[in-house]
Amino acid sequence: MSIRLPPGISQNTLDGALRAFESALGKEWVFSSEEDVALYRDAYSPLRDEPEERLASAAIAPSTVEEVQAVVRIANERRIPLYPISTGRNLGYGGAAPALSGSVVLDLKRMNRILDVSESNASALVEPGVSYFDLYRHIHERGLKVWLDPPDPGWGSLIGNALDRGGGQTAVQYRNHFDAHCGMEVVLADGDVLRTGMGALPNSESWQQFKTGFGPWVDGMFSQSNFGVVTKMGFWLMPQPEAYLSGRVVMYKHADLIPFVDIMNYLENASVFSGMTLLGSPLLGNDLPGALPDPPTPELAELLATPGGPQPAQLEAYCKKVGKGLWSGRFQFYGPREVIEAQWKYCKKRFSAIEGVSFEDGELLEMPLSAQELERRHTVIFGVPNLRIFTLMGRTENSTGMEGHVGFSPIIPRNGKAIYEAQKVFTEAAREFGLPLSPLNMPLTYWQRAFVYIFLFPVTRDVETNRRNREAFRKLVKICADHGWGEYRTPVAYQDDVMETYSFNNHALRRFHERLKDAVDPNGILSAGRYGIWPRYLREKKA
Ligand SMILES: Cc1cc2nc3c(=O)[nH]c(=O)nc-3n(C[C@H](O)[C@H](O)[C@H](O)COP(=O)(O)OP(=O)(O)OC[C@H]3O[C@@H](n4cnc5c(N)ncnc54)[C@H](O)[C@@H]3O)c2cc1C
């Protein structure tokens, strides 16, 4: 690996900037040796060891807002591109590596203060370096009765995850991490610092209580973008529920998904349940929290491999033969025992409208769970961060040559018809590109009102395999766009490809992003290229 220089910047200019960063931060917080900079490589990069791999030139680690202001001013004077990260654990979507090679990573891990946790408001105010583990420990040590909504790996940060619009698995109000934020502080490219929402009102005590403040609500501008460096963010937390209950609905007919999704949507939108619904097929046994699908039996594998996909009648006959359902939905409830028991009862009543459907009552658990009880469960649904996901997927799963993965994550409409169409499209794509997708694949329900599919494209150490997978990924982006499905988030290597598909009115959205970029960061020093937003000097170069 060799360190890259920023485009148009000489080694001398970079060295001069690094010396200025050293004066602002102290020598020990400026990293430029090959060994140190290698730590900011994306371990899951689909471009690994190729000339296009995104590599940093150096990294710097401020510890205060004033230091962040000082470094952006230095970068602005010398036109040095910076790439802010919080904890830099964005594996699957770009890791800690910059979107533009040669950028200096602005590593905010040292800014790891938990500024406030309020039990009565169920909220927290944190700096970028605060990880889910840090905040969990803080809450646990003080015995506060609030829960986090961690993503599967708990080592990342609340701020980095929310800014990339990540998701978790507890109650619906908290699963969309950007939506669950309340107020932020941002250092702009010229070193100015602003607070959003009620934070703009000096002496306000409701910064983490009222999101929108007064005037245009600008918070969204700072997620999946490159318009500022976020130095504080507030989050709403979930009050610790009294109990948890799950229940499963099993369906036997192919067509049942249509009424099922409509009823499920109504029940969720009417707040009859708040936990994340796990959709699956009993034939694959994949609707348990944190479970991977069972490998299909040889007979089922043959059926699923039918050219053009198995016919509904074939699937139904197979289900009858093995005595299993075809589709299932596992519902999860949080709240007082009396309430959640009544909610599940009501769900069963509504789903009984689907002929032949059957129900399984799941366990009712009183909170908090003991350490032993947690040990046996998928802990993120109980607000407890962990790293167990890496035993299921990622670098530990090496027998296949897979070193990691990147996420392909299209949003599709939340109705049964869209699931059938997606199953068909993805089965065809799987055949063409040799991906391990089953015709029974079901979408995920992280967010209300839309489904998301998440497929993991393997990343290997073999350059040729990675090239083939990149080509497949890009084709799939286009196939999805032709169906009106767009990705909600994508690895750095594909951000231009995905932005290209959001093309209404001759790319009016991208053109607007570019106008904003030119206005708030005219020298283009912040995260150039992130989410397909390039500063003017690099757009001109590309044209
Ligand atoms: C096996 C596996 C499972 C995963 N499961 C999930 C999951 O369940 N849910 C999920 O959401 N993700 C998941 N991920 C993806 C990823 O690991 C997490 O989202 C992780 O929390 C992101 O890392 P981070 O918090 O350190 O963010 P960072 O890497 O710090 O930030 C992400 C990006 O946001 C921008 N950014 C960060 N901080 C700032 C700032 N302060 N100012 C301006 N811009 C900033 C940067 O461009 C940065 O590259 C998974 C990954 C793997 C490998």
The ligand as an SDF file (V2000), in Angstrom:
LIG
                    3D

 53 58  0  0  0  0  0  0  0  0999 V2000
  -21.5650   -7.6450    9.9850 C   0  0  0  0  0  0  0  0  0  0  0  0
  -22.0490   -6.2370    9.9300 C   0  0  0  0  0  0  0  0  0  0  0  0
  -23.3190   -5.9060   10.3960 C   0  0  0  0  0  0  0  0  0  0  0  0
  -23.7710   -4.5760   10.3310 C   0  0  0  0  0  0  0  0  0  0  0  0
  -25.0090   -4.2890   10.8350 N   0  0  0  0  0  0  0  0  0  0  0  0
  -25.4600   -3.0200   10.7930 C   0  0  0  0  0  0  0  0  0  0  0  0
  -26.7360   -2.6920   11.3330 C   0  0  0  0  0  0  0  0  0  0  0  0
  -27.4270   -3.5230   11.9130 O   0  0  0  0  0  0  0  0  0  0  0  0
  -27.1670   -1.4140   11.1950 N   0  0  0  0  0  0  0  0  0  0  0  0
  -26.3930   -0.4520   10.6240 C   0  0  0  0  0  0  0  0  0  0  0  0
  -26.8270    0.6980   10.5410 O   0  0  0  0  0  0  0  0  0  0  0  0
  -25.1750   -0.7350   10.1500 N   0  0  0  0  0  0  0  0  0  0  0  0
  -24.6750   -1.9790   10.2090 C   0  0  0  0  0  0  0  0  0  0  0  0
  -23.4250   -2.2510    9.7290 N   0  0  0  0  0  0  0  0  0  0  0  0
  -22.6410   -1.1740    9.1040 C   0  0  0  0  0  0  0  0  0  0  0  0
  -21.6740   -0.4030   10.0600 C   0  0  0  0  0  0  0  0  0  0  0  0
  -20.7930   -1.2990   10.6700 O   0  0  0  0  0  0  0  0  0  0  0  0
  -22.3860    0.4050   11.1250 C   0  0  0  0  0  0  0  0  0  0  0  0
  -23.3540    1.2420   10.5500 O   0  0  0  0  0  0  0  0  0  0  0  0
  -21.4200    1.2790   11.9650 C   0  0  0  0  0  0  0  0  0  0  0  0
  -22.0760    1.7550   13.1090 O   0  0  0  0  0  0  0  0  0  0  0  0
  -20.8890    2.4920   11.2030 C   0  0  0  0  0  0  0  0  0  0  0  0
  -19.6650    2.8490   11.7350 O   0  0  0  0  0  0  0  0  0  0  0  0
  -19.4190    4.1480   12.6580 P   0  0  0  0  0  0  0  0  0  0  0  0
  -20.5480    4.2620   13.5990 O   0  0  0  0  0  0  0  0  0  0  0  0
  -18.0520    4.0310   13.2060 O   0  0  0  0  0  0  0  0  0  0  0  0
  -19.5350    5.3340   11.6010 O   0  0  0  0  0  0  0  0  0  0  0  0
  -18.3450    6.1180   10.9030 P   0  0  0  0  0  0  0  0  0  0  0  0
  -17.5470    5.1730   10.0870 O   0  0  0  0  0  0  0  0  0  0  0  0
  -17.6310    6.9410   11.8910 O   0  0  0  0  0  0  0  0  0  0  0  0
  -19.2110    7.0970    9.9940 O   0  0  0  0  0  0  0  0  0  0  0  0
  -19.8310    6.7140    8.8000 C   0  0  0  0  0  0  0  0  0  0  0  0
  -19.6380    7.8360    7.7810 C   0  0  0  0  0  0  0  0  0  0  0  0
  -20.3810    8.9840    8.1990 O   0  0  0  0  0  0  0  0  0  0  0  0
  -19.6240   10.1910    7.9910 C   0  0  0  0  0  0  0  0  0  0  0  0
  -19.3630   10.8090    9.2970 N   0  0  0  0  0  0  0  0  0  0  0  0
  -19.1600   10.1330   10.4440 C   0  0  0  0  0  0  0  0  0  0  0  0
  -19.0100   10.9820   11.4600 N   0  0  0  0  0  0  0  0  0  0  0  0
  -19.1140   12.2230   10.9600 C   0  0  0  0  0  0  0  0  0  0  0  0
  -19.0780   13.5080   11.5560 C   0  0  0  0  0  0  0  0  0  0  0  0
  -18.9390   13.6340   12.8680 N   0  0  0  0  0  0  0  0  0  0  0  0
  -19.2290   14.5810   10.7610 N   0  0  0  0  0  0  0  0  0  0  0  0
  -19.4370   14.4400    9.4280 C   0  0  0  0  0  0  0  0  0  0  0  0
  -19.4830   13.2250    8.8130 N   0  0  0  0  0  0  0  0  0  0  0  0
  -19.3300   12.1270    9.5720 C   0  0  0  0  0  0  0  0  0  0  0  0
  -18.3320    9.7920    7.3210 C   0  0  0  0  0  0  0  0  0  0  0  0
  -18.4500    9.9640    5.9300 O   0  0  0  0  0  0  0  0  0  0  0  0
  -18.1940    8.3140    7.6620 C   0  0  0  0  0  0  0  0  0  0  0  0
  -17.5130    7.6020    6.6500 O   0  0  0  0  0  0  0  0  0  0  0  0
  -22.9380   -3.5640    9.7820 C   0  0  0  0  0  0  0  0  0  0  0  0
  -21.6640   -3.9070    9.3250 C   0  0  0  0  0  0  0  0  0  0  0  0
  -21.2130   -5.2200    9.4090 C   0  0  0  0  0  0  0  0  0  0  0  0
  -19.8370   -5.5330    8.9240 C   0  0  0  0  0  0  0  0  0  0  0  0
  1  2  1  0
  2  3  1  0
  2 52  2  0
  3  4  2  0
  4  5  1  0
  4 50  1  0
  5  6  2  0
  6  7  1  0
  6 13  1  0
  7  8  2  0
  7  9  1  0
  9 10  1  0
 10 11  2  0
 10 12  1  0
 12 13  2  0
 13 14  1  0
 14 15  1  0
 14 50  1  0
 15 16  1  0
 16 17  1  0
 16 18  1  0
 18 19  1  0
 18 20  1  0
 20 21  1  0
 20 22  1  0
 22 23  1  0
 23 24  1  0
 24 25  2  0
 24 26  1  0
 24 27  1  0
 27 28  1  0
 28 29  2  0
 28 30  1  0
 28 31  1  0
 31 32  1  0
 32 33  1  0
 33 34  1  0
 33 48  1  0
 34 35  1  0
 35 36  1  0
 35 46  1  0
 36 37  1  0
 36 45  1  0
 37 38  2  0
 38 39  1  0
 39 40  1  0
 39 45  2  0
 40 41  1  0
 40 42  2  0
 42 43  1  0
 43 44  2  0
 44 45  1  0
 46 47  1  0
 46 48  1  0
 48 49  1  0
 50 51  2  0
 51 52  1  0
 52 53  1  0
M  END
$$$$
